[in-house]
Amino acid sequence: MAKRAVLIGCNYPGTEDELEGCVNDVQRVRRCLVELFGFDERDIEVLIDTDGSYTQPTGANICQSVERLVRRAKPGDSLFIHYSGHGLRLPTADGEEDDTGYDECIVPCDMNLITDNDFRDFVCQVPDGCRLTIVADSCHSGGLIDSSEEQIGESYYNHKHHETGPAENGDSRRDGGLESKGVRVKKRSLRLSNLIEILKQKTGREDIVPGNVRSALFDIFGDDASPSIKKSMNKLQHGARDRDIGCVVGGLMSVAWSVMKNIFQQKSEEIPELEYEAYSTRAANRRSGGPENGILISGCQTDQKSVDGHSTESGNVTYGALSDAIQVILAKNHGKISNRRLVQSARERLAKQGLRQRPGLYCSDSYADAPFICS
């Protein structure tokens, strides 16, 4: 039974949205996996953007690493992914349903977004008898595995009752707070407006708005765009083609329809009900009740922001608040703690620190009280 991990840290050095603690998180998690959970260094892949000797955490590289991780998986294996970096929410694509009302995304160092739909599809590839644990220390990380069952959290409820405007503009009432016990902290959130400005600079286009971010990402990254972005563009292209064909044949069809109308009415009970491609594709990628073999521990709820901050208990080094809490709790328990208790303890610790972000647990009932990462 193998133990394998992919660890991703994006500090975005030299940018206006630079963070300090994400790479520190990754290096600390790597030591933890080896010392507490018996991982072999050779089975831990690290992607960070502060050292050119490492694989860079671009969107394409992250997808390839995760796909390689799940493709090699066998029953009995324990897989682990840790992501520290910016998070972002995209309005859902036309005709798409989402449990939280948005596509929660992680932000690779090249801005090639990876969505909650992608993570759901990664988890759905994991074979039965194998578990994939994901820790996402980023903003809006609640629900990052789309359609997963919420064990601890409020993401699938609160999004219906809150507006996102103030938090997008930096209001701290729901973003985890901007200060903790007098220590300045920084949000791990990339504003959608900032992403749009970056994409405009990359493409020279001035017409990019929230509604066409996906097409802009596809224009920039092409085949390297995330699977869900490519699916969205394929649907748009098919829709445009169908509309063009419809304009050409519309006149002929209107005549044909008048002739065939009675036949259709007579045969209506024999015609199977058609489903939209978006729905059928989504259903095909789901297992009953949502992805069964994935466990998500999120830094916050979908409408909240996680923070970068100094940990005085860990030598005044900057870490993500969730990542630091997990490491302190694991050390005190020698790595022996359930997923549920770990998240509950992290919530208690962050609340005592004055932070408003609320970590979440998303998984099937069978994994809620299972040991963290592996037995």
N, C-alpha and C positions, 0 to 999 in steps of 0.2 A: 504494500500500500504506500503510494508515493505522497510526498508533501511538496507542493510547488507554489510559488508566489510571484506576483508581479507588483512592484512598488513604484508609484508614480508621484513625483514631486515637481511642481511648477512654481518657481519664484518670479518668473517674468523679469529677469534682470535688465536694467536699463530702460524700463518702460515706466509710464506714469502710474501703472497699476502694480508695481513691484511689491512682492511680499517677502518676508524674512524667514518664516518658519517652516515652509513646506519641505524643503530639502532636508532640514534638520529632522523633521518628522520621519522621513523615509529612512535616513541612516539609523535612527533610533529603533524604528520598527524592524529593520533588518537584524540588528543585534538581538532584539527580543525573540524573533522567530528562531534564531539559531540557539540562543541560550535557554529559553523557556520551553520552546515547542519542538526542538530537535530537527529543524530544517537544515538541509545541507546548503552551504553557500552557493554551490553550483546550480541549485534548483530555485534560486531567487534571482529574478531579473529586475534590474533597477533602471528606471528612466528618470533622469533629472536634467535640468536646463542650466545648471551653473558650472558644469564641468564637461568640456568637450570630449573627454575620454569615455564618457557614458553615452548610451543611446539616448537621443534627444526625445522628450515627450511630445512629439508632434501627434496630430490626430491619427495619421496613417500608422505611425509606429505603435501607438497605444492599441489601436484596433488589431494590428497584426500580433502584438504580444498577447493580448487577451484571447484572440482566436486560437493562437498556438497553445495557450494554456488549456483551454477547454477541449481542443481537438485531441490532445494527448491524454485526456482524463479517462480513467477507468473506475469501475465500481470499487468503493473502498478508499479512493484517494481523497485527500484534503487539499482544496485549492483556496488561495487567499489573494485578494487584491486590496491594496491600500492606495487611495488617491488623496493627495493634499494639493489644493490649488483653488483657483476661482471657480465659482458656480454661476449659472445664469439660467433664467427662465425665458423660453420662447413661447409666444402665442401658438396654439395648436394650428396645424395646417388645415386648410379648408376641407371639410368633410371628415375630419379626424376627431375621434372621441378620446378623452384622456381622463383618468381618475381624479387628477388634481386640477384640471382645467388648463394646464400648461405642459410643455415639454421641458422637464428639468434636464439641464445639460452640464457636463464638465467642460472646462475651457483649456485645451492643450496649449502648449507654448506658441503654436502658430495660428491659434484662433480657429482651428478646424474642429468645430463643435462635435461632441459625441452625446447623443440624447438618451433619455430613459428608455426609449424604444429599442435602441441598440443594446443596452444592458439587459433588457428583458430577453432579447433574442440570444444574447450570449448565454444567459442562464438556462434558457430552454434547450441549449445544446449539451448541457451537462448531463451525463448518463445517470440513471437511477443508481442509488447507492453511493454516489459521490456528492460531496457538498462544496459549494463555492461561497465563501464568506467575503463580503465587500465592506470595507470601512471607507466612507466618503466624508472627509473632513473639509467640507466646502459649503458655501451658501446654497440655499434652496435644495439641499441634498435629500430631504424627505421624499420618498417615492421615486428615488432614482432608478430602482428596478420597477418599471411600469407594471401595474396590475398585481403587484405582490401584496400579500396580506399584512395589514398593519397590526402589530402586537402591542407596541408602545408608541404613541404619537397621536397627533391631531391633524396631520397633513390632509387626509382624505375628507375631513369635515370642515376645517377652518377656512379652506380656500373659498368656500361658497359664501362666507360671511365677512370676508375682509376685502378691502380694496388695496391695490399695490402701489398707488401713486406716492404717498409719503415716504415709504421705505425705499423706493427707487431713488428718491432725491436725498437720501442719507439720514432720514429720521430714525432715531435710535429706539423708538418705542417698541418695535417688533424685530429689530435687526440683531439682537443679542447684546445690545448696549455698546457704547463706545469706550467706556472706561471700566476697569475692574479693580477695586481696592486701590484706586489712585494710579494704576499702571495703564499707560496708553496702549490701546490695542487697535488693530486694523481689520476691517471687514474683508472676508474672502469672497467678495462679490464683484463681478464685472458688470457694470451697467450695460443694458442693451444699447443705449445711445452711444456708449464708448465703443462697443463692438462695431456698430454701424459706421462710426467715423473711421475705425481701422480698416474696415472692408472698403470704404470709399477710397482711402489712400492706396490700398492694394490694387483696386480695379480702375480707378479714375472715374467711376460712375458716381453721379450725384443723385440718382433716383432710388437709392436703397432706403427702404423703410422697413419697420417691423414685419410687415406682411410679405416681403420678398427676400428676407434674409437667407432663406434656404436656397433660392435660385442663385443668390450672390455667392454663397459658399460653394455651390456646385460649379459656378463659372470659374472660381479661383482654383479649386482643388480637384475638380474633375473626378477621375477614377479613385483618387485618394480621399475623397469626401466620405463621410461615414455611411454605412449601409442605409440608415433611415433617411438621410438626406438624398441619396441616390434614388431610393424608392419614391420619395415625394416628387422628385423631378420626373421620374418615369410616368407617374400618374398624371402630372401636369401635361407632359408631352403627348401622352395617349389621349387625354381630354381635348387638347388643342387639335390633334389630328382628327378625332371623331367629330369635332365641331366643324372643321373644314369640309369633311366628307358630307356632313349633314347639310351644309349650305348648298352643295352641288346637287345632291339628290333629293333635297327637300321637296321641290316641286313635283318630281316624279312620285315621291312617296305619298304625297297628299292625294294624288289621283288613285294610287294603288290602295291606299287606306280605305277610301270610300267603297272600293270593290270588295276588299277583304274583311271589312268590319263585321259583317254578319257571320263570316266563318270564324273569326276570332272569338266572337261572343259565344258561338255554339261550342267551341273547343276550349273555352277558358279554363274549365276544370282539369283539362289534360296538360296545360302548360305549367311547368314548374315555376315557382316563385324565384325571381332573379335576385341576387345579392350584389351589392356594390363590391368592386374589387378590393377597396380599402378594408371593408369589413371582413371579407373572406380571407384575405391575406393575414389580417390581424388574428382571426380565429385560428387559422392554421398554425400560427406560431405560439399560441397559448396552450398550456396544459389546463386541465380542469381546475378551476379555482385560482388560476394564475401560476407563475413559475414556481415549481415545487422544490427545486434543489439549490435555490439561492437564499442567502442571508445577507440583509443589508443593515448595517449600523450607520446611521446618518448623524452628521454633526448638529443638525437642526431640523426644523420642520420646513415644508416646502415654501412657506411664506416668511421664513426667517433667514438671518445671516449668521454664519459662523465667523469666528475671529482668530486672528493671529495675535499672540501676546507673549509676554515674558512669564516664565515659570520660575518663581523664586525658590520653589522646592526642588527645582532641577538645575540649579546653578545659574539662574537669571539668564537662561538661553531662551530665544524665541521659538515657540512651538505653536501648533494649532491647539486651541483650547480642548477640543475633543481628544486629539491624539495624546496630549499631555495627560489628560484625565485617565485615559485607557491605560497608559504605561504605568502610572502611579498605582492604579487599582490592580493591575496584573502583578506588579512587583510585590504588593502587599499580600496577594493571594497565591503567589508562586505559580501563576498561570492557571490555577484551578478555579474557574468560575463559569457560570452559565451565561449564555447570551443575554437572557432577561436581566439577571442580576448585574451584569456588567453595565448595561444601559441604565438601569435604575440607579446604580452607584454613580455613574457619570453625571446623570441629571442632578443628583444631590450635591455632588462636588461643584459643578458649575454654578448652581444656585447659591451655594455658600460663597463663591467668588464674586457674586454680584452680576453674573452674566445671565442674560435672558434666553439665550439659545437653549433649546430643548432637544437633546439627542433622541433618535427614534430607532425602533427595531421593526424590521419588515421581513417576515418569513412565514412559512407554514407552521402550524401548531406543533408539529413533530420536532422542529428545531428551536422553538422558543426557549425551552429549558435545557437544551443540549449544551455540552461544554463548548466554550469559545474556541473557534478554529478547528480543533480536532480532539478526539477522546484521549 
